[in-house]
Amino acid sequence: MAWKLTFLLFFVSHLAFVLITNTRANEADYLYDLIFSRRSQNPPSDLSLENFDASKIDSSVHIAPQDGLRQADKIASLPGQPNGVDFDQYAGYVTVDQQAGRALFYYFAESPQNSSTSPLVLWLNGGPGCSSFGYGAMEELGPFRVNPDGKTLYRNTYAWNSVANVIFLESPAGVGFSYSNTSSDYNNTGDTSTANDAYIFLLNWLERFPQYKSRDFYITGESYAGHYVPQLAYTILLNNRNTNQTIINLKGIAIGNAWIDDPTNSKGMFDYLWTHALFSDETQSAINKYCDFVTGNFSEKCRNFLNTARVEKGNIDIYNIYAPICHDPSPRNGSIGSVYNFDPCSDYYCGSLSKYCRGANSSPCQSHNMERLQNLIESDIRVWIYSGDTDGRVPVTSSRYSINSLKLPITSAWRPWHSSREVGGYVVAYRGLTFITVRGAGHTVPSWQPERALTMITSFLQGGLPPSSP
């Protein structure tokens, strides 16, 4: 196993730098381009659990023998990892379609303490099409981050595996190290098929790691995982209902800066950028006049003003509007990274962006996902939506507009919450849903505010709101 990970990290650190040079600028606007090139504007008419068609659920999902695979996946040591690693880690492939030769890659970090009792958490990056290994594990909430030399790792003091056992899943096939031997799979990936593959992955993974079968299970993610996470949770609930047993012990979901619903999220994005003085009053007035955020049908005149807004905001990091941009992406030998100061060039060190970010523009992705959230709330699944408040791509206003459309009663009024001796952000609880902001965090919350992110996710897993006082 060690030789496989050596090859993987070598490939990341040495080849990705060349690829990034040509594609980095385009990736920053990928979600934006996806939003305004939607294929389907109409959600399914009935998504309720009470009225679902059980015949549509594949009860003959193939679960392959997993004997010996867990031990084969165990990592003795990641190349360049620091000394003193006190937890077990695994990586490998799980086949989700034998006929197509489709397999998903995972990286799993157990908790250093109480791994036998700590909950199981699945992390999904968004994009759509961004690597959960390259982003989530190596830049955000994983146990390590990549040093500026692009070859060695340093410990993340605020890794989420300190409170949970965390799986980072590369999904769908074609993202990161996940693959298919059937090339047409890469052009026919959508929200539903992504959820089905992830579900099959979980069934087989739990056979490989049977000690986690009855463990409390949570799904987390960010950005376009605002689709991936609720879709997978919904698939789990349907299959639990169809088999009349708890196959996967789903307890809750938490999504950061979540792209959930095209109309409300699009309007929220431009309202946020304007209120933060990133484009002119005249452009905002024209956007409100010519852009129909209810139907999402944008005229040519509307699109022209949306592009004007993009030009007026200038060359800033839209994922953290107050952060510096990377001016020198070249690896720096002898320089040691710090979890306390996120390096804007870290994308280049670990090579997560251009190598692993891809999307299937022709795939059937839904523009609305609010019904899924409503189903989860009605099924007593814990639902948290959290938002880094300096993100301009899927900002707090987008999340607020989406949540407000559900018209849920407030159960705990808006208040500040604390991490260490600082205000970590703000929280409001509704019936069945909690909205929480993370102060000073961009789109990838654990990257910019790792301590506050850990405080937040610990509260989520424990079933309570974060601390109201220092």
N, C-alpha and C positions, 0 to 999 in steps of 0.2 A: 504493500500500500504506500509506503514512503516514497518509492520511486515514481508512483503515479502523481502524487502531490508535488514532487520535485519538478516533474515535467510541466504540470499545470501552472505552477507559479513562475517557472522559467518562461513559459509561453506568454503569461500575463505581463511580466516585467520587461521582456525584451522585444516582443513583437508588437504589443499593443501601442507602445509609444509611437511607432511609425504610422500606425493606422490612425491614431488620434489626431495627428498633425493635419490630416485632410478632412476630418469629419466632426471635430469637437464643436465648431461654431453652429453647425446645423442641429446637433442633438439638443441644444438648449431650447429650441423652439419646437421640438417634436410633438409634445402633447398639444401645443397650440395648433399645429397643422392638422393633427388628428381630429381635434374638436370641430374644426370648420370644414372637414371633408367626410362628414358622417354618412353612413350607408343607410342606417335604419333609425327613423325618428319615432317609431311607434312601439311601445312596450307591449308585452303580452297582456291580453285583456283580463285574465284571471290568474293570479299567482298565489291564491290562498292555499294554505295547507289542507283546509277542510275539503277543497274541491279539486285536488290534484288528481291526475290520471296515473294510477299506479302502473299501468301498462307501459308508460314511458320510461320507467326506471328499470335499468338493466339489472335484473336479479341474478344473472349468470356471470357476473364479473369474475374474471379469472384471478384467483389468488395462487401464485406460484409457490412451490416449496422454497423456504428461506433458510433451511438448515445450513449452518456454518457461515452464512453470509455476513452476519453481524460481526463476528470475529475477523473475517477477511477485510471488512471495512474499517477496522480500528486503525487509527493513525498513531504511529509510534512517536513521531515528531514532525511538525511542519518545518519546511526549510526556513531557516532564519528566525525561528521562534525564540523568545527569551528563555532564560533559565527559570526554574521554579514553577512550571505549569502543573497545577494541582487538580486537573479535571480530565476526564476521558473525552476524546473527540473522534468522530467517525466521518467518513465521506464515501460516496459510492453511487451506484445507479440502481434504480428500481424500474423494471420494465412495466409499462402501462398498457401496451398493445403488442402482443407477440407477433401477430400477423404483419403489422406495419413496421415492426422493429423500432418502436418508439419507447424511449427510456428517459426518465427524469433524473437529474443529478441533485444530490443533497449534501449539505454539510451540517453536522449535528454536534453541538457543544453541550455536554452535560453540566449540571451545576456542581461546583466544587464542594458544596455543602448540601446535605439532605437530598441528593439526587433521587433517592428511592421514594421520597415523598413529595418533592417539589412538582408543581404542575408542568404540563407539556405545552409548549408554545410553538406555533408554526409562524414563520415570517415570510411574507410575500412582497417583493418589490413591484412597482408598477411599471410605468412607461407609456403604453404597454410595451413590454419586451426588454426590461432591464434586469440585470443579473442580481439575484438575491445574495450570491456569494461575493461578487465584486462590490456591490453597494452595501447591502445590509450587514454582511459579516465583516467586511474589511474596511468600511468607512463609517459605520453607524453604531450598531448595538452589539456587534460580535466581540469575542474575547480579545481580539488583536486588531491593530491597525498597522498600515504599511509605513515604514520609515521613508524619508525623502530619498534614500539611496535606491528605492525600488526593489530591494532584495531581502531586507530583513524586516522583522515585525517587532512591535512593542505592545505591551499589555494595555488594554482598555480598562481602567479602574472602575468604570461605570457600566460594564457589560451586563446585558440582561440575563446572562446565564448565572449571575450571582443570585438570582431569585427564581429561576426557572430553568428547565431543560429546553433548549431552543433548536428547532430545525429550520435551516435556511434552504428553501426549495427553489431551484431554477425552473421557472414555468412561464409559458408553455414550452414544448419541444422547439428547439431552435434558439432558445435563450441561454446564454452562458454555455455551460457544458452539456446541457440537455440536447438530445438529438432524435432524429428519426431516420430510418433507412428508406422511408418513402418520401421523396422530395415534395410531393404535393401537399403533405401535412403542413409544410411551412407557409403555404398560401391559403390554407383553409382553417386557420385557427381563429376561434371566436370565444366569447365569454362563456358560453355553455360548454363547449368542448374542453376549454381550459379547466373549468370546474370539475368536469367528469374525470379528466386525467388526474387532477390533483386528488380527487376522492379515491380513485383506484390506487394511486401512489400510497395514500395513507393506509388503506386496507392491507397492502402488501408490506409496507414499512412496519406496521404494528405486528405482523407475523414475524418479521425479522427482529423486532424489539418487543417481545410479548409482555415484558414487565410494565409496559406503558398502556396496555389495552384498557384498563379501567381508570386510568389517571384523568384528572380534570384536564380538559383540553381547551385551548384558546387559539384563535386565529388573529394575527396582527399583520399590518402592512401599511403602505402609504401610497399616495398619489392615485394612479389608476387601479391600485388595489382596492379603491373605493368601489370597484366593480368585482374584482377577483374575490375579495374577502366575503362580502355578503352572498355572492353566487355560490361559493364553496360551502358556506355555512348552511345555506338553503338546501343544497344538495345533500348534505349530511342529515338534516332534519327530515327530508323526504324519504331517504333510505332508512333512517331509524323508524319512521312511521310505517313504511312499506313492510319491513320485516318484523314490526312489533317488538323491537328490542333495541337497546342502546348499543349500537355497533361502535360508535365513536362518542365519547362522553363530552360533547360540546357544552361549554359553560358560557362563553362570551366571545365577543370580537372587539378589537380596538383598531381604528384606522386613522392614520395621520395625514393631514392636508389632503383629504380624500376627494377625488373627483367622482361624484355620485350621480349628478344630474346635469345634463348639458345646459338647459336654459338658465337655471338659477346659478350654476357655477360660472357660466360665461359672463352673465351680468355682474356677478360678484367680483370677478377678476378685474373688469374695467372700472367698476366703481372704486375698488381698492386702489388701483394705480392712479386714478385721478385724485382721490382724497389724499394721497401721499405725494402729490405734486410731481408726478412723473410724465404727465402730458397736459396740454392746454385746456382751458375752459371751452374754447371754441370746438375743439375736437370732441370733448365729452358731450357737448350739446348736440353735435351732429350724430354721434353714436346713438344717443338716446332718441333722436328723431328718426333715423333711418334703419336702425337695427331692431329686428323683432326677436327679442330674447324669449318670447313665449313659445313660438313654434320652432325657432332656430333656423328659419329660412331667411338667409341674409342676402339682400340684393347686392348688385355690383357696387352701388354707391356706398352701402354699408361697409363692404369689405375694403373699399378704398380708405375709409376713415379709420377702420381698425388697423390697417397698415400704417396710416399716418401716426396713430398712437404708438405703434412699435418703433417708428423712426424717432419720434419726439422723445421717447424715454432714453435713447442713447445706449451706449455700450455699458450696461450694468449687469450684474448677476441677478436675473429675475427670480431666482430661487432663494435669494436673500438680498433684498434691495439695499441693505446698508453694509454689506460685506465687501471687502476688496476682491478684485478679480485676479486671476493668476496671470502674472506677467512673464514668469520664467519657468516653464514646465519641465526643464531638464532635471534629471536626477542629481541629487547633491550628496556625494559621498561624505561620510563622517557626521552628517547632520541627523539629529535625533528628533523624532516627532513628539508632540505633547497632546494628550487628550484634552488639556485645558484650553488650547488655542488651535482651533481647527484650521488646517492649512488649505486655502482655496485651490492649491495645485495638487491636492491628494488624488484627484481623479486620474491624473497622469501617472502617479507613482504606482498605483495598483492596476491601472489599465482597465477600469471597469466600464468606461463609457462606450467608446466606439466599437470595441471588440464584442461587447455583450448586449448592447442596446439595439434592439431591432423591433419592428412591429409589422403586422400583416395588415396593410392598408385596405386590402380587399376583404378582410374577414368580417363576419356578421357580429359586430359589437353593438350592444344596445345603448341608446342615448339616455335612458332613464333607469334608475335603480332604486327609486324610493319605495316601490312596493316590496322589494326584498327586505329592506330595513323594517318596514311595517310588519311583515310576517315574523321577523326575528323578535321584534318587541312583543308581539302578541304571544309568542311562544316562550316568553320569559327568558330569552337569551340576553345576557348583559351586553349592552351596546354602548361603546364609547367612541366619540369622534373628537380627536385632538388636533390642534392647529398651531404650528409655529407662526408667530404673529408678524414676522418680517418676510414671509413668503409672498411673492407677487404672482406666482403661477396658479396655485390653488389657495387663495388667501382666506383669512378668517371671515370675510364678508361672504364668500362663496359657501362656506360651511354653515354660516348663520342663515342664509337664505334657504338652503336646503332643509335645515332642521325646522325653521319656522313654517315651511310649507306643510309639515306634518301636524301642526296645530296641537302639540302635546301640552298638557298642563304642567306647570312648574312645581316640583316637589322640594327643591332646595334653591333658594334665591342666589343670584350672581354674587360671587365674593372672591377675594384674592385667596390663593393658596401659596404655601411656602415650601421652599427647599433650602436646607441649611438655614441661614438667617436672612434670606432674601425672598421677596415675592417671586414665586416661580411662574406665576401666570394667574388665570382667572377660571372659575368653574361655575357652571349652572347645571342642575340636574332636573330633568323632565321625567315624566312617567315612562320608564323603560329605556331612557337614553340619557347619557351624560355628555355635555360639551365642555371641553377644557382647552384653554389656550396655554402655550408655553412661551414665556416672555423671552425675547431675544433670539428665538430659534427660526431658522429658515425652513425650506421645504423638507429637508431631511433632518427632522428634529433631533435625533440622538447625535448627529454629527456636530451641531452647533451648540447644543445645551445638553451634554451627556448626563450630568448630575440631575438636572431637573427632569429629564426624560426617565431616568431610573426611578426617581421618587414617584413620578406619575404612574409608571407601569406597575410598580410595587403596590400602589393603592388599588389600581384596577384589579390585579390578581387577588388581592385580599378582600375585594368586594366593598371597599369604602372609599370615600372621597379623600383627596390629598389633604395634608395638614392645614388647618385654618390659621395657625399661628406659628412663629419660628420655633 
